[in-house]
């Protein structure tokens, strides 16, 4: 099975003048924005652009060939990805600029973006999806009941980026980044919008109609390209039946297909499949029905209770919740005081963390979980 890594080996030597920008190039740049470019790519409105190849070499030198500490995502981004970009004639000359990376707990804001200048006076504006910060995940849940600070930041950023350039614009991102790309385009002033040739939402959620109304979504037409894996949960949230989407194969299973580095590619595009997996469709329908039952105020209450509890142990990143027994104790004590609905949702998130943790952490956390919470209850079918 071929992924974006194989594409960089296959097509990394073909210039954009030889092979125009395609869906997989979009995947590459949406992955790129998950890296920490602080001090390498100039901040927005400051400094000169830097060639992607040079930026990658500096990042590799800084990381000591272990890129993991500089990955701001749960996606499987390896050092090889950066090495291949540095060596690629297709990508190494792309110019990066206007880097923004903000985490503001007070505003419940996690936002990051950069501009990638392509040959031929084209620019890809990339928005980062949710990172591993608790603030970022809180903001994701907020999408179900409010316009978020990240959406407002994305709209302002895109307008500023377009005012600094004169050519054609691509806008895109993965997960929350895809939704930010779509929202920013919809908020873009009419005098600028005609320059946007394509908006990519890579397994990005839709926008809750109760929150944004129509928001002009019907006016995007063919300029919006929604791409989801065969097992898509995030990308199907608040989706509309009339919205076309490309469904792609993945080398991962279940919810882990959200990782865009697992998506299957060909030498010139994505390996598309006919439809979503049946078990995924059932899950998506159940989640949609559950959300519809909750008023906006109830969604807000559940979200705030969940993330207040997760932060009770002092953690700022999701993996820090399990970093010590004492921290985990405080989280579980806070969860024990919430209502059944909140506790069920929060424990599902904790379960996901346990499943992705190393063996020793997993065993210790499970022992703590058993001590502090009552035995697992039968699912409440009235809320299914």
N, C-alpha and C positions, 0 to 999 in steps of 0.2 A: 504494500500500500504506500503510495507516494504522498508526501506532505509538503508544506512550504519549504522545508529544508531541501527536499529533492528538487523543487522548482528553482531554488537559488543555484543549485549545481547544474541543472539542465539549461536554464535560460539566463543565468547571471551574466553571460558574455554577450547577450544580444541587447543592443542599445534600444532606447525607446523610439529612435528614428527608424529602426528596423522592425520592431514589434510594438505597436501602440499599447498604451496603458490598459490593463485588463483586471478582471476580478481578483486574480491572485496577487497582483501588485498592490491592490487595495488591502489584502490580508497582510502582506509584508509590512506596510506602513501603519496599519492598525496595531500590529504587534510591536512595532518600533517604539510607539509612544508609551509602552509599558515600562521602558527602561528609564533609569534615573540619569538625566543628562545635566544635572546641576553642575555649574562651573565649566561645562564643555560646550553646550549650546547657549548662546546669549539669551538673556531674559528679553521678554517682549519689549520691542521698541528700543533696544539697546544693542550696541556692538554690531559686528559684521556676521553674515551667515558663515557657517562652517560646512565643508564638504562632509558628507556622511561617512566616507571612507576614513577621513582624518578623525572624525568624532569617534568612530568605532575603535580605531587604534588607541586613542587616548583612554577610552573606557576600558579596553583590555589591559592597558598598562596600569590603570588605577585599580582594577579588580584583581590583578594577579592571576588572570586566566580563570577565575571563579566568579562568574557573573551573577550568581544567585543573590548576593546581598544588594544588587542593584536592580533587581526585578521587582516591579511594583504591581504584581499580579499573581493570581493563583494559576495562571497558564504555565505550561511547561516550556519556558524559554531557556535555552541552553547556551553555553559559551559559543558553541558551534554556529549559532544563528548570527552572532555578532561577527565572528571570523569570516563567515561566508559573505556578509554584507560588505565588509572591508575589502574583500578580494574581488568583488563583483563589478565589472565595468558598467553594468546596467544601473546599479544603485549607488556605487561609491561616489559618483560626482553629484548626486542630489544634494542640494544645499538646505541645511536645517537652520531655522531661526525662530525667534519669538517664543521661547520656551516659558511656560507657566506651570507651576506646581504648587498648589495651595491645599493645606489642610487646616481648617479653622473649626475647632470644636464648638465654639460659641455660636457660630452661624450654621452648624451642622453641614459643613461644606467640605467636599473633597473634589478638587477640580485640577485637571492637568491637560495641556494642549501644546502643540507645536505646529509649525508650518514647514512643509517639505517642498522646495522649489524644484520642479521637474524641467527637463529641456522643453523648448518650444513655448516658453512663457505660460506654463501651467503650474498650478500650486495645489497640493493636497493639504487640507487643513484637518489635522488628526486630533480627535478627542479621546483621552484615556477613559477606559471603563473603570469599574469598581476595583480598587486595590484591596489590600488585606486589612485596611484600617477599619475600626469599629465605626468611626464617623462616616466613612464611605458607605458601609452597609446600612447604617441608620438612614442615610439620605436615599438609598435605593428604595427602602420601604416607604419613605415619605412620598414617593412618586404616586402612590395609590390614593393620597388624600390632599396633596398640595403641589403647587409649582415650587420647585426647589431652587436654592441658590445656585446650584451647578447649572441648571437650565438658563437662568438669567445671565450667568457668567459666560456660558457658551454663546448665547446670542450676541452679547457685546463683543466677545473675542472675534467671532466671525466677521462682524461688521468692520471692526478695526483692521483685521487682516485683509479684507477686500479693499479697503481704502488705501492700503499700502501697496497694492499690486494693481495690474491693469489687465491681466490675461484671464484665461479660463480657470475655473475653480472646481476641484473635487472636495467633498466634505465627507468624513467618515469616522468610524470608530467601532469598537467591539463592546458588546454588553451595554452598560449604561452609556458608553461613548457613542454607540450607534443611535440611541435615543436622543442624546445631546445634539448630534449632527442633524437629525431630522427636525428637532425643535428649533435649532439655530437658523436653519434654512427657512422655516415657516415664519420666523420673526424678522427675517432679513428685509430691509427696505426694498421696495419694488425697483428702484433705480439701480440696485446692485444685483438683484436676484437673477436676472437674465444671464448673468455670467456663470452661474452655477450649472455645470453640465451633468453632474451626477452626485447623489447623496447615497452613501453606503451605510446601511445599518446591519452590522454583522452580529446576528443573534441578539439584537437589542430589543428591549421591551417597547411596547407601544405606549400611548399616553392615555390615562384614565379619562374617558369622555366626561365624567361628572366634574372633573377638575379643569380640563382645558376646553371643553366643548368641541366643536368641529375643528377649530384652530386652523382652518384652511387645509386640512390634511388631504382633502379630495383634489386639491390643486397641484399636487406634486407630480402626478402623471408618471411618465416613464423615467423621470429624473431620479426617482427613489428606487434603490436596488436593495431589497431585503433578502438577506442570506441567513439561513438557519440550518443546523445539523438535523439529521433524521430523528434524533431524540432531543427536541428543543422544549425547554421549560421557560427559561428567561425570555427568549425571543417570541414566545407566544402569549406572554402576559399582555392584556389589553389589546390583543390583535383584533383586526376586523376581517370578517370573512372575505370581503371584496379586495383586500390587499394582496397583490401577487407577491410570491416569494420563491426564491430558489432554495431547494432542499438538497443538502449535500451529504455525502457519505463521510463517516468518521472512523478512525482506527480505535477510538475509545468506546466504552459502553455506558449506557444510561446517562445520568446527569453530567458525567465527565466529558461528554461530547461538546459541552459549552466551550471547552478549550479550543480556540481556533487553530492552534498549531497541530491539532489532530485531524483537521479536515483534509479530505482527499482531493488531490489536484491532478490535472493532466499537464501536458507541456504548454497549454495555452489557456487553461481555464480551470473550472471546478468540476469534480466528478459528481454530477447531480443524480439524485434518485427520484422516484416518482412521488413518494408521499412520506409523511411522518410515520414512525413506528406505532403500531396499534396501542401498545401499553403507554406510550407517551401521550397519545391523543386522549386516553382515558384520564390520565393524571392532569393534563391541561384543562380538561372540561371540569374536573372536580375542583381545581384551584379557582377557576373562573366563577363557578357557582358559589364557592365559599366567600370569595371577595364580594360578590354582588349582594350577599346577605348582610354585609356590614355597612353601616352608615359611615360617612367620612369621619365623623367624630369618634366612632368606635375604632376605626382603622388607626386613627391618630393615637388613641389611648393605648391600644395594644402595642404599637410601635414604640412609644415612649417607655412603656413598662419594660418591654423586652430589652431595649438597649441601655436603659438606666441600670437594669440588673446586670447586664454583661459588663458594664463599666464599673460595677461596684467593687471589683477586686483590684482596680487600678490599671487594668489593661488598656492599651491604646490600639493594639493590633489583635486580630482574631486569634493568632497562635499564642499570644501571651495569656489568654484566658486559662490555658492549661499549663502555664509555665511553672506554677508552684501550687502545692496543696493548699496553702493559706489563701492565695488569691482565688482559687477555684471554690474553696469553702464559702467565701464571701459572695461569690456569684450565685451559688446554689441557695444560700440563705435568703438572698434577695428574691430569687425566683419563687421560693416557697411561699412568699407573701403575696404573690400575684394570683389572678384568677386562673381557672382551668385552661381557658383558651390561650391566654398569654403563655402559660407554662408549657403547653403542648407545642406551640410554635417555637419557643426558645429552646426547648430540649431537642427539637428536630435539628436546629442549627448546631447545638453542642454535639449531637450525634454525628453530624457531618465532620466536625473538627476531630472527633475521636477516630473516625474511620480513616482520616488522612494523616493522623499522627504516627510517630514511630512507636514501636512496640512497647517500650518501657513507659512512655508517657501515657499511652492508651490504657495500659493495665492499671497504673496508679490512679488515673482519672476515673476509670470505671469503679474502682473500689470506693473512691470518694463519693461518686454519684449514688452508689447503693446506700451509703450511710446517711446521706443528707435528704434524700427524697423517698417518699413512699413507693411501694412496688408499682410497677407499670400497670396502668389501668386499661381496661378494654376500650378501644376507640369509641367515641361518642358518635354513633351513626347519624344522629340528628344534625351533626355539623359536617358530615362527609359530603 
